[in-house]
């Protein structure tokens, strides 16, 4: 391996920004938690609970 190629490879490894930093992980975690809270709010809303209850009741009382 030539010296130029070795130096280029070391420079690439030093300057590589692949992956997320701690701040990006924190923002991703906050976004996931906010999405989870939003999803929980939607699913536990009266209209969704009523619709799911109706589906289950209809499935349990249906005849084959």
Secondary structure as UniProt FT lines:
FT   HELIX           3..15
FT   HELIX           22..43
FT   HELIX           46..61
//
